[in-house]
Amino acid sequence: MKWVCGIEYDGTKYFGWQKQKLVCTIQACIEKVLSTIANHNISLICAGRTDRGVHGITQIVHFLTTSIRSNKEWLVGANSLLPKDITILWLQRVSESFNARFSALSRSYRYIIFNNSIRSSFLEKYSYHLRDILNIEKMKIASQYLLGRHDFSAFRSSGCQSLSPYRTIYLVHIFQLKKFVVIDVVANSFLYHMVRNIVGCLILIGLSVHNSKWIKKILDNKESIKKYSTAPSRGLYFLSASYPTHFLIPTKFYLSNFFSFFS
């Protein structure tokens, strides 16, 4: 039997999604709990692996099991055993042809910048504090150069294992809410550090260090030497992934009470 679930997590204290030796990861924590409930080893496949410190709003994962358990037994049992910073939001049976990674049509991320002269003690782990005020109109103009299918070599970090640098960005939405600047990016998939590198580039434009067309020059030149800083992981959130409708995967992402403040 194959199950799919949506998972929310605070990535602050974890070394990313992917299971590793000697360090604590999101995948390892969830697999351990689900394996306990199933009474056999469970392996998870996710829609998009997140890095150290990156948060998940509705990460989509699937797993196979031979154990007969009800939806409630999986959901209640897992959440009672998981640490408080990881929550399974929903869980349901899914077609055997479904794959959380390869069936995904798109993935969406959100980056949150706390744009204020004074830092916040409470938001330090959940946003990137930037003192100088950003010009989001310049950032909006710049972001449109990224739409469509491109070679995003200029926005991949060293260590990227993807065979192709080509990706398709469907949407970049930048908006301001009180003292927060929010950047949403939707694409078919992403390269290693791609969103954080794009944000780092947009920040320089928002600070008027460069004009809006500078990002197109970076994109077109495919430069391996970065001329911007990678934005910190703490401001990045994996929102969710979309799938063909016949899989009946919930289409909306779920917002915790804390995260809804940014919407």
Backbone hydrogen bonds, N-H to C=O, Kabsch-Sander energy under -0.5 kcal/mol:
donor,donor_aa,acceptor,acceptor_aa,energy
3,W,63,F,-2.6
4,V,92,Q,-2.8
5,C,61,V,-2.4
6,G,90,W,-1.8
7,I,59,Q,-2.6
8,E,87,T,-3.0
9,Y,56,G,-2.7
10,D,85,D,-2.5
11,G,9,Y,-0.7
14,Y,11,G,-1.1
15,F,24,C,-2.8
16,G,14,Y,-0.9
17,W,50,T,-2.9
26,I,16,G,-1.9
27,Q,17,W,-2.2
29,C,25,T,-1.8
30,I,26,I,-2.2
31,E,27,Q,-2.8
32,K,28,A,-1.9
33,V,29,C,-1.6
34,L,30,I,-2.8
35,S,31,E,-2.3
36,T,32,K,-1.4
37,I,33,V,-1.9
38,A,34,L,-2.6
39,N,35,S,-1.8
40,H,35,S,-1.0
45,I,62,H,-1.9
47,A,60,I,-2.0
53,G,11,G,-1.1
53,G,14,Y,-1.1
54,V,51,D,-2.0
55,H,236,L,-2.3
56,G,9,Y,-2.5
57,I,238,F,-3.3
58,T,238,F,-0.9
58,T,239,L,-0.7
59,Q,7,I,-3.0
61,V,5,C,-2.2
61,V,59,Q,-0.5
62,H,45,I,-2.1
63,F,3,W,-2.1
65,T,1,M,-2.2
69,R,67,S,-0.8
74,W,70,S,-2.2
75,L,71,N,-2.6
76,V,72,K,-2.7
77,G,72,K,-0.7
77,G,73,E,-1.2
78,A,74,W,-2.3
79,N,75,L,-2.1
80,S,76,V,-1.6
81,L,77,G,-0.9
81,L,78,A,-0.8
82,L,78,A,-2.3
86,I,83,P,-1.9
87,T,8,E,-3.0
89,L,6,G,-2.7
89,L,87,T,-0.7
90,W,6,G,-1.0
92,Q,4,V,-2.5
94,V,2,K,-2.3
98,F,95,S,-1.7
103,S,99,N,-2.4
104,A,101,R,-0.6
105,L,242,S,-3.1
106,S,242,S,-1.0
107,R,187,A,-3.1
108,S,240,S,-2.4
109,Y,185,V,-2.7
110,R,237,Y,-2.6
111,Y,183,I,-2.7
112,I,235,G,-2.4
113,I,111,Y,-0.5
113,I,181,V,-2.7
114,F,128,Y,-2.2
115,N,113,I,-1.0
115,N,179,K,-2.4
116,N,114,F,-1.2
116,N,130,L,-0.9
124,E,120,S,-0.5
126,Y,123,L,-1.4
127,S,123,L,-0.9
128,Y,112,I,-2.1
129,H,127,S,-0.6
130,L,114,F,-2.5
135,N,206,G,-2.2
136,I,134,L,-1.0
139,M,135,N,-1.4
140,K,136,I,-2.5
141,I,137,E,-1.9
142,A,138,K,-2.2
143,S,139,M,-2.3
144,Q,140,K,-0.9
144,Q,141,I,-0.7
145,Y,142,A,-1.5
146,L,143,S,-1.4
147,L,144,Q,-0.9
148,G,169,I,-2.8
150,H,148,G,-0.5
150,H,167,R,-2.3
152,F,150,H,-0.8
152,F,165,P,-2.6
155,F,152,F,-2.0
156,R,153,S,-1.3
157,S,192,Y,-2.0
160,C,157,S,-1.5
167,R,150,H,-2.0
169,I,148,G,-2.1
169,I,167,R,-0.5
170,Y,168,T,-0.6
170,Y,186,V,-2.4
171,L,186,V,-1.7
173,H,184,D,-2.5
174,I,172,V,-0.5
175,F,182,V,-2.3
177,L,180,F,-2.7
180,F,177,L,-2.2
181,V,113,I,-2.5
182,V,175,F,-3.1
182,V,180,F,-0.5
183,I,111,Y,-2.7
184,D,173,H,-3.1
184,D,182,V,-0.5
185,V,109,Y,-2.5
186,V,171,L,-2.6
187,A,107,R,-2.3
188,N,168,T,-2.1
194,M,191,L,-2.1
197,N,193,H,-2.3
198,I,194,M,-2.2
199,V,195,V,-2.6
200,G,196,R,-2.0
201,C,197,N,-1.8
202,L,198,I,-2.6
203,I,199,V,-2.3
204,L,200,G,-1.2
205,I,201,C,-1.3
206,G,202,L,-2.7
207,L,203,I,-1.7
208,S,205,I,-1.6
209,V,204,L,-2.5
210,H,204,L,-1.0
214,W,211,N,-1.4
215,I,212,S,-0.8
216,K,213,K,-0.6
217,K,213,K,-1.5
218,I,214,W,-2.2
219,L,215,I,-2.4
220,D,216,K,-3.0
221,N,217,K,-2.3
222,K,218,I,-1.1
223,E,218,I,-0.8
226,K,224,S,-0.8
231,A,196,R,-2.0
235,G,232,P,-1.0
236,L,233,S,-2.1
237,Y,110,R,-2.6
238,F,55,H,-2.9
239,L,108,S,-2.4
239,L,237,Y,-0.8
240,S,108,S,-1.0
242,S,106,S,-2.0
247,F,244,P,-1.8
248,L,245,T,-1.8
260,S,256,S,-2.1
261,F,258,F,-1.3
262,F,259,F,-2.1
263,S,260,S,-1.6
